[in-house]
Amino acid sequence: MSKTVLLTGFEPFNKETVNPAWEAVRALDGWTGEGFVVAVCQLPCVFGDANRAIEAEIARVKPDVVIAVGQAGGRVDMSVERVAINVDDAPIPDNAQRQLVDEAVVADGPVAYFSTLPIKAIVGALRAAGLPASVSQTAGTFVCNHVFYGLMHHTAGMPVKAGFIHIPYLPEQAARFPGAASMALADMVRGLKLAVEVCMTTGTDLRLGAGQTH
């Protein structure tokens, strides 16, 4: 029986006209591999609404793996996130012009959740393919971390692998910020394909202190 992988990406935010996360994710809509098919969903860059949207999509497609993807302008590689924290502390307003400060993602929820994706194996596969990648120790405190934490809280106890990957600017975005790193869309898509394939063949590999994280 074929398994389902759900990939999510955000709408553009912070006055951008494009979000590389959504551009890369939507390129994989309907992609099939050995024993799996990919479904995709665009999330609003809005606190609360984003988590309700991903929870509704999980209920609809009943995925075996969920990888949420977000833009991190200034990152130099595909950053596979290790930990989501229970804090909303927005450096800029979301797309509903809300700027939460020091609020919990989930009231009385755990302080943090670890990703249940095989994060080290994903990074290893990306690097082996010539793509810059690392394990990241922070997903920030904006809507990306909000979704990451909400996803892990929602899937806790479910037989679902879940986590978050940050990707850099597209070249056309980085051109406006001298010195900013970027990655071609084709490489982002190739990297997400590899991440999905690794998730389908590898169990969670998180062991504190194991492997390289930089």
ChimeraX commands (.cxc) that place a marker at each C-alpha (Angstrom):
marker #1 position 0.00,0.00,0.00 radius 0.5
marker #1 position 1.40,3.37,-1.02 radius 0.5
marker #1 position 2.34,5.80,1.74 radius 0.5
marker #1 position 1.60,9.52,1.65 radius 0.5
marker #1 position 4.11,12.30,2.22 radius 0.5
marker #1 position 2.71,15.75,2.96 radius 0.5
marker #1 position 4.89,18.73,2.08 radius 0.5
marker #1 position 3.84,22.22,3.13 radius 0.5
marker #1 position 5.17,25.64,2.14 radius 0.5
marker #1 position 4.19,29.16,3.10 radius 0.5
marker #1 position 2.69,31.95,1.06 radius 0.5
marker #1 position 4.96,34.99,0.48 radius 0.5
marker #1 position 5.44,37.25,3.50 radius 0.5
marker #1 position 7.23,40.42,4.61 radius 0.5
marker #1 position 6.39,42.22,1.34 radius 0.5
marker #1 position 7.97,39.49,-0.81 radius 0.5
marker #1 position 6.20,38.44,-4.00 radius 0.5
marker #1 position 7.49,34.85,-3.90 radius 0.5
marker #1 position 8.27,32.27,-1.25 radius 0.5
marker #1 position 10.85,29.66,-2.27 radius 0.5
marker #1 position 9.37,27.18,0.18 radius 0.5
marker #1 position 6.07,27.10,-1.68 radius 0.5
marker #1 position 7.72,27.19,-5.11 radius 0.5
marker #1 position 9.83,24.14,-4.25 radius 0.5
marker #1 position 7.03,22.25,-2.54 radius 0.5
marker #1 position 4.42,22.76,-5.24 radius 0.5
marker #1 position 6.85,21.44,-7.86 radius 0.5
marker #1 position 6.52,18.05,-6.14 radius 0.5
marker #1 position 2.71,17.87,-6.04 radius 0.5
marker #1 position 1.73,14.35,-7.09 radius 0.5
marker #1 position 5.33,13.12,-7.34 radius 0.5
marker #1 position 5.55,9.38,-6.77 radius 0.5
marker #1 position 8.48,7.23,-5.76 radius 0.5
marker #1 position 8.99,3.69,-4.53 radius 0.5
marker #1 position 5.91,3.11,-2.37 radius 0.5
marker #1 position 4.88,6.71,-1.80 radius 0.5
marker #1 position 3.03,9.66,-3.27 radius 0.5
marker #1 position 3.47,13.34,-2.38 radius 0.5
marker #1 position 0.64,15.73,-1.49 radius 0.5
marker #1 position 1.28,19.45,-0.96 radius 0.5
marker #1 position -0.40,22.30,0.89 radius 0.5
marker #1 position 0.22,26.04,1.04 radius 0.5
marker #1 position 0.04,27.54,4.52 radius 0.5
marker #1 position -0.84,31.14,5.38 radius 0.5
marker #1 position 1.97,33.03,7.07 radius 0.5
marker #1 position -0.34,33.82,9.96 radius 0.5
marker #1 position -0.08,32.70,13.57 radius 0.5
marker #1 position -2.86,30.28,14.46 radius 0.5
marker #1 position -4.28,30.03,10.94 radius 0.5
marker #1 position -1.17,28.21,9.72 radius 0.5
marker #1 position -1.49,25.51,12.36 radius 0.5
marker #1 position -5.20,25.07,11.75 radius 0.5
marker #1 position -4.47,24.68,8.04 radius 0.5
marker #1 position -1.81,22.01,8.49 radius 0.5
marker #1 position -3.93,20.09,10.99 radius 0.5
marker #1 position -6.86,20.10,8.55 radius 0.5
marker #1 position -4.61,18.81,5.77 radius 0.5
marker #1 position -3.22,16.06,7.99 radius 0.5
marker #1 position -6.78,14.99,8.76 radius 0.5
marker #1 position -7.62,15.01,5.06 radius 0.5
marker #1 position -4.66,13.13,3.56 radius 0.5
marker #1 position -3.60,11.04,6.60 radius 0.5
marker #1 position 0.12,11.24,5.80 radius 0.5
marker #1 position 2.86,8.93,6.99 radius 0.5
marker #1 position 5.47,11.70,6.75 radius 0.5
marker #1 position 5.05,15.48,7.06 radius 0.5
marker #1 position 7.81,17.90,6.11 radius 0.5
marker #1 position 7.02,21.56,6.57 radius 0.5
marker #1 position 9.28,23.87,4.59 radius 0.5
marker #1 position 9.99,27.55,5.18 radius 0.5
marker #1 position 12.11,30.41,3.88 radius 0.5
marker #1 position 15.00,31.61,6.01 radius 0.5
marker #1 position 16.59,34.58,4.29 radius 0.5
marker #1 position 20.23,34.73,5.33 radius 0.5
marker #1 position 20.67,30.97,5.68 radius 0.5
marker #1 position 23.37,29.58,3.42 radius 0.5
marker #1 position 22.07,26.02,3.07 radius 0.5
marker #1 position 19.15,23.66,3.47 radius 0.5
marker #1 position 18.77,23.66,7.25 radius 0.5
marker #1 position 17.13,20.57,8.70 radius 0.5
marker #1 position 15.67,21.68,12.01 radius 0.5
marker #1 position 16.28,19.68,15.17 radius 0.5
marker #1 position 14.03,21.33,17.77 radius 0.5
marker #1 position 10.80,23.35,17.93 radius 0.5
marker #1 position 10.24,25.56,20.97 radius 0.5
marker #1 position 6.98,26.65,22.57 radius 0.5
marker #1 position 7.45,30.37,21.93 radius 0.5
marker #1 position 5.92,32.86,19.51 radius 0.5
marker #1 position 8.04,36.02,19.48 radius 0.5
marker #1 position 7.70,37.72,16.13 radius 0.5
marker #1 position 10.48,40.01,14.84 radius 0.5
marker #1 position 8.07,41.24,12.14 radius 0.5
marker #1 position 4.27,41.16,11.74 radius 0.5
marker #1 position 2.69,38.11,10.14 radius 0.5
marker #1 position 0.44,38.48,7.09 radius 0.5
marker #1 position -2.48,39.40,9.33 radius 0.5
marker #1 position -0.34,42.20,10.80 radius 0.5
marker #1 position -0.13,40.43,14.15 radius 0.5
marker #1 position 3.18,40.56,15.99 radius 0.5
marker #1 position 3.03,38.18,18.92 radius 0.5
marker #1 position 5.52,38.73,21.74 radius 0.5
marker #1 position 6.57,36.06,24.23 radius 0.5
marker #1 position 3.44,33.92,23.83 radius 0.5
marker #1 position 3.18,30.14,23.96 radius 0.5
marker #1 position 2.38,28.26,20.77 radius 0.5
marker #1 position 0.37,25.81,22.88 radius 0.5
marker #1 position -0.67,26.87,26.37 radius 0.5
marker #1 position 0.78,24.46,28.94 radius 0.5
marker #1 position 2.50,22.51,26.15 radius 0.5
marker #1 position 6.00,21.03,26.55 radius 0.5
marker #1 position 8.91,23.44,26.33 radius 0.5
marker #1 position 10.11,21.84,23.11 radius 0.5
marker #1 position 9.82,18.92,20.70 radius 0.5
marker #1 position 12.51,17.19,18.69 radius 0.5
marker #1 position 11.95,16.46,15.02 radius 0.5
marker #1 position 11.07,12.84,14.29 radius 0.5
marker #1 position 12.63,12.98,10.82 radius 0.5
marker #1 position 16.00,11.25,10.26 radius 0.5
marker #1 position 17.70,14.63,10.32 radius 0.5
marker #1 position 21.33,13.49,10.20 radius 0.5
marker #1 position 20.63,11.04,7.38 radius 0.5
marker #1 position 18.88,13.78,5.39 radius 0.5
marker #1 position 21.82,16.14,5.82 radius 0.5
marker #1 position 24.23,13.37,4.83 radius 0.5
marker #1 position 22.27,12.60,1.67 radius 0.5
marker #1 position 22.07,16.27,0.70 radius 0.5
marker #1 position 25.79,16.79,1.17 radius 0.5
marker #1 position 26.59,13.60,-0.75 radius 0.5
marker #1 position 24.56,15.03,-3.63 radius 0.5
marker #1 position 26.59,18.23,-3.58 radius 0.5
marker #1 position 23.92,20.35,-1.88 radius 0.5
marker #1 position 24.88,22.55,1.10 radius 0.5
marker #1 position 23.06,21.32,4.20 radius 0.5
marker #1 position 23.28,21.27,7.97 radius 0.5
marker #1 position 21.36,20.39,11.10 radius 0.5
marker #1 position 19.97,23.62,12.57 radius 0.5
marker #1 position 19.48,24.09,16.29 radius 0.5
marker #1 position 16.86,26.84,15.99 radius 0.5
marker #1 position 13.85,27.40,13.77 radius 0.5
marker #1 position 13.48,30.93,15.14 radius 0.5
marker #1 position 10.36,32.21,16.88 radius 0.5
marker #1 position 8.27,33.37,13.90 radius 0.5
marker #1 position 5.57,31.45,12.02 radius 0.5
marker #1 position 8.00,28.74,10.87 radius 0.5
marker #1 position 8.73,27.65,14.43 radius 0.5
marker #1 position 5.04,28.14,15.25 radius 0.5
marker #1 position 4.12,25.59,12.59 radius 0.5
marker #1 position 7.00,23.26,13.48 radius 0.5
marker #1 position 5.98,23.19,17.14 radius 0.5
marker #1 position 2.29,22.89,16.31 radius 0.5
marker #1 position 3.02,20.04,13.91 radius 0.5
marker #1 position 5.05,18.11,16.47 radius 0.5
marker #1 position 2.44,18.70,19.17 radius 0.5
marker #1 position -0.38,17.59,16.87 radius 0.5
marker #1 position 1.40,14.43,15.69 radius 0.5
marker #1 position 2.81,13.43,19.09 radius 0.5
marker #1 position 1.84,9.80,19.64 radius 0.5
marker #1 position 0.86,9.29,16.00 radius 0.5
marker #1 position 2.78,6.90,13.71 radius 0.5
marker #1 position 3.93,9.90,11.67 radius 0.5
marker #1 position 7.43,11.19,10.99 radius 0.5
marker #1 position 7.37,14.97,11.07 radius 0.5
marker #1 position 9.71,17.93,11.01 radius 0.5
marker #1 position 10.81,21.13,9.36 radius 0.5
marker #1 position 13.37,22.22,6.76 radius 0.5
marker #1 position 14.44,25.82,6.15 radius 0.5
marker #1 position 15.70,26.86,2.72 radius 0.5
marker #1 position 17.57,30.02,1.58 radius 0.5
marker #1 position 16.45,32.80,-0.70 radius 0.5
marker #1 position 16.02,32.26,-4.41 radius 0.5
marker #1 position 18.70,34.09,-6.48 radius 0.5
marker #1 position 16.21,36.76,-7.56 radius 0.5
marker #1 position 15.43,37.52,-3.91 radius 0.5
marker #1 position 19.05,37.54,-2.79 radius 0.5
marker #1 position 19.94,39.98,-5.56 radius 0.5
marker #1 position 18.29,42.72,-3.49 radius 0.5
marker #1 position 20.50,42.01,-0.48 radius 0.5
marker #1 position 24.22,42.30,-1.29 radius 0.5
marker #1 position 26.11,39.30,0.02 radius 0.5
marker #1 position 23.00,37.25,0.80 radius 0.5
marker #1 position 23.19,33.54,0.06 radius 0.5
marker #1 position 20.77,31.88,-2.31 radius 0.5
marker #1 position 19.97,28.54,-3.90 radius 0.5
marker #1 position 18.54,27.70,-7.29 radius 0.5
marker #1 position 14.96,26.43,-7.24 radius 0.5
marker #1 position 15.99,23.26,-9.08 radius 0.5
marker #1 position 18.45,22.45,-6.28 radius 0.5
marker #1 position 15.83,23.07,-3.61 radius 0.5
marker #1 position 13.45,20.69,-5.39 radius 0.5
marker #1 position 16.20,18.09,-5.73 radius 0.5
marker #1 position 17.01,18.47,-2.05 radius 0.5
marker #1 position 13.41,17.98,-0.97 radius 0.5
marker #1 position 13.18,14.88,-3.16 radius 0.5
marker #1 position 16.21,13.46,-1.40 radius 0.5
marker #1 position 14.76,14.34,2.00 radius 0.5
marker #1 position 11.55,12.50,1.16 radius 0.5
marker #1 position 13.40,9.45,-0.12 radius 0.5
marker #1 position 15.55,9.30,3.02 radius 0.5
marker #1 position 12.45,9.55,5.22 radius 0.5
marker #1 position 10.92,6.58,3.42 radius 0.5
marker #1 position 13.94,4.36,4.04 radius 0.5
marker #1 position 15.39,5.55,7.37 radius 0.5
marker #1 position 14.08,5.60,10.92 radius 0.5
marker #1 position 14.54,8.53,13.28 radius 0.5
marker #1 position 18.29,8.92,13.82 radius 0.5
marker #1 position 18.37,11.53,16.59 radius 0.5
marker #1 position 20.94,10.69,19.25 radius 0.5
marker #1 position 22.18,13.58,21.31 radius 0.5
marker #1 position 25.88,14.08,20.68 radius 0.5
marker #1 position 25.98,11.87,17.59 radius 0.5
marker #1 position 27.34,13.05,14.27 radius 0.5
marker #1 position 28.16,16.49,12.95 radius 0.5
marker #1 position 25.68,19.34,13.26 radius 0.5
marker #1 position 27.61,22.05,11.47 radius 0.5
marker link #1:1,2 radius 0.2
marker link #1:2,3 radius 0.2
marker link #1:3,4 radius 0.2
marker link #1:4,5 radius 0.2
marker link #1:5,6 radius 0.2
marker link #1:6,7 radius 0.2
marker link #1:7,8 radius 0.2
marker link #1:8,9 radius 0.2
marker link #1:9,10 radius 0.2
marker link #1:10,11 radius 0.2
marker link #1:11,12 radius 0.2
marker link #1:12,13 radius 0.2
marker link #1:13,14 radius 0.2
marker link #1:14,15 radius 0.2
marker link #1:15,16 radius 0.2
marker link #1:16,17 radius 0.2
marker link #1:17,18 radius 0.2
marker link #1:18,19 radius 0.2
marker link #1:19,20 radius 0.2
marker link #1:20,21 radius 0.2
marker link #1:21,22 radius 0.2
marker link #1:22,23 radius 0.2
marker link #1:23,24 radius 0.2
marker link #1:24,25 radius 0.2
marker link #1:25,26 radius 0.2
marker link #1:26,27 radius 0.2
marker link #1:27,28 radius 0.2
marker link #1:28,29 radius 0.2
marker link #1:29,30 radius 0.2
marker link #1:30,31 radius 0.2
marker link #1:31,32 radius 0.2
marker link #1:32,33 radius 0.2
marker link #1:33,34 radius 0.2
marker link #1:34,35 radius 0.2
marker link #1:35,36 radius 0.2
marker link #1:36,37 radius 0.2
marker link #1:37,38 radius 0.2
marker link #1:38,39 radius 0.2
marker link #1:39,40 radius 0.2
marker link #1:40,41 radius 0.2
marker link #1:41,42 radius 0.2
marker link #1:42,43 radius 0.2
marker link #1:43,44 radius 0.2
marker link #1:44,45 radius 0.2
marker link #1:45,46 radius 0.2
marker link #1:46,47 radius 0.2
marker link #1:47,48 radius 0.2
marker link #1:48,49 radius 0.2
marker link #1:49,50 radius 0.2
marker link #1:50,51 radius 0.2
marker link #1:51,52 radius 0.2
marker link #1:52,53 radius 0.2
marker link #1:53,54 radius 0.2
marker link #1:54,55 radius 0.2
marker link #1:55,56 radius 0.2
marker link #1:56,57 radius 0.2
marker link #1:57,58 radius 0.2
marker link #1:58,59 radius 0.2
marker link #1:59,60 radius 0.2
marker link #1:60,61 radius 0.2
marker link #1:61,62 radius 0.2
marker link #1:62,63 radius 0.2
marker link #1:63,64 radius 0.2
marker link #1:64,65 radius 0.2
marker link #1:65,66 radius 0.2
marker link #1:66,67 radius 0.2
marker link #1:67,68 radius 0.2
marker link #1:68,69 radius 0.2
marker link #1:69,70 radius 0.2
marker link #1:70,71 radius 0.2
marker link #1:71,72 radius 0.2
marker link #1:72,73 radius 0.2
marker link #1:73,74 radius 0.2
marker link #1:74,75 radius 0.2
marker link #1:75,76 radius 0.2
marker link #1:76,77 radius 0.2
marker link #1:77,78 radius 0.2
marker link #1:78,79 radius 0.2
marker link #1:79,80 radius 0.2
marker link #1:80,81 radius 0.2
marker link #1:81,82 radius 0.2
marker link #1:82,83 radius 0.2
marker link #1:83,84 radius 0.2
marker link #1:84,85 radius 0.2
marker link #1:85,86 radius 0.2
marker link #1:86,87 radius 0.2
marker link #1:87,88 radius 0.2
marker link #1:88,89 radius 0.2
marker link #1:89,90 radius 0.2
marker link #1:90,91 radius 0.2
marker link #1:91,92 radius 0.2
marker link #1:92,93 radius 0.2
marker link #1:93,94 radius 0.2
marker link #1:94,95 radius 0.2
marker link #1:95,96 radius 0.2
marker link #1:96,97 radius 0.2
marker link #1:97,98 radius 0.2
marker link #1:98,99 radius 0.2
marker link #1:99,100 radius 0.2
marker link #1:100,101 radius 0.2
marker link #1:101,102 radius 0.2
marker link #1:102,103 radius 0.2
marker link #1:103,104 radius 0.2
marker link #1:104,105 radius 0.2
marker link #1:105,106 radius 0.2
marker link #1:106,107 radius 0.2
marker link #1:107,108 radius 0.2
marker link #1:108,109 radius 0.2
marker link #1:109,110 radius 0.2
marker link #1:110,111 radius 0.2
marker link #1:111,112 radius 0.2
marker link #1:112,113 radius 0.2
marker link #1:113,114 radius 0.2
marker link #1:114,115 radius 0.2
marker link #1:115,116 radius 0.2
marker link #1:116,117 radius 0.2
marker link #1:117,118 radius 0.2
marker link #1:118,119 radius 0.2
marker link #1:119,120 radius 0.2
marker link #1:120,121 radius 0.2
marker link #1:121,122 radius 0.2
marker link #1:122,123 radius 0.2
marker link #1:123,124 radius 0.2
marker link #1:124,125 radius 0.2
marker link #1:125,126 radius 0.2
marker link #1:126,127 radius 0.2
marker link #1:127,128 radius 0.2
marker link #1:128,129 radius 0.2
marker link #1:129,130 radius 0.2
marker link #1:130,131 radius 0.2
marker link #1:131,132 radius 0.2
marker link #1:132,133 radius 0.2
marker link #1:133,134 radius 0.2
marker link #1:134,135 radius 0.2
marker link #1:135,136 radius 0.2
marker link #1:136,137 radius 0.2
marker link #1:137,138 radius 0.2
marker link #1:138,139 radius 0.2
marker link #1:139,140 radius 0.2
marker link #1:140,141 radius 0.2
marker link #1:141,142 radius 0.2
marker link #1:142,143 radius 0.2
marker link #1:143,144 radius 0.2
marker link #1:144,145 radius 0.2
marker link #1:145,146 radius 0.2
marker link #1:146,147 radius 0.2
marker link #1:147,148 radius 0.2
marker link #1:148,149 radius 0.2
marker link #1:149,150 radius 0.2
marker link #1:150,151 radius 0.2
marker link #1:151,152 radius 0.2
marker link #1:152,153 radius 0.2
marker link #1:153,154 radius 0.2
marker link #1:154,155 radius 0.2
marker link #1:155,156 radius 0.2
marker link #1:156,157 radius 0.2
marker link #1:157,158 radius 0.2
marker link #1:158,159 radius 0.2
marker link #1:159,160 radius 0.2
marker link #1:160,161 radius 0.2
marker link #1:161,162 radius 0.2
marker link #1:162,163 radius 0.2
marker link #1:163,164 radius 0.2
marker link #1:164,165 radius 0.2
marker link #1:165,166 radius 0.2
marker link #1:166,167 radius 0.2
marker link #1:167,168 radius 0.2
marker link #1:168,169 radius 0.2
marker link #1:169,170 radius 0.2
marker link #1:170,171 radius 0.2
marker link #1:171,172 radius 0.2
marker link #1:172,173 radius 0.2
marker link #1:173,174 radius 0.2
marker link #1:174,175 radius 0.2
marker link #1:175,176 radius 0.2
marker link #1:176,177 radius 0.2
marker link #1:177,178 radius 0.2
marker link #1:178,179 radius 0.2
marker link #1:179,180 radius 0.2
marker link #1:180,181 radius 0.2
marker link #1:181,182 radius 0.2
marker link #1:182,183 radius 0.2
marker link #1:183,184 radius 0.2
marker link #1:184,185 radius 0.2
marker link #1:185,186 radius 0.2
marker link #1:186,187 radius 0.2
marker link #1:187,188 radius 0.2
marker link #1:188,189 radius 0.2
marker link #1:189,190 radius 0.2
marker link #1:190,191 radius 0.2
marker link #1:191,192 radius 0.2
marker link #1:192,193 radius 0.2
marker link #1:193,194 radius 0.2
marker link #1:194,195 radius 0.2
marker link #1:195,196 radius 0.2
marker link #1:196,197 radius 0.2
marker link #1:197,198 radius 0.2
marker link #1:198,199 radius 0.2
marker link #1:199,200 radius 0.2
marker link #1:200,201 radius 0.2
marker link #1:201,202 radius 0.2
marker link #1:202,203 radius 0.2
marker link #1:203,204 radius 0.2
marker link #1:204,205 radius 0.2
marker link #1:205,206 radius 0.2
marker link #1:206,207 radius 0.2
marker link #1:207,208 radius 0.2
marker link #1:208,209 radius 0.2
marker link #1:209,210 radius 0.2
marker link #1:210,211 radius 0.2
marker link #1:211,212 radius 0.2
marker link #1:212,213 radius 0.2
marker link #1:213,214 radius 0.2
view
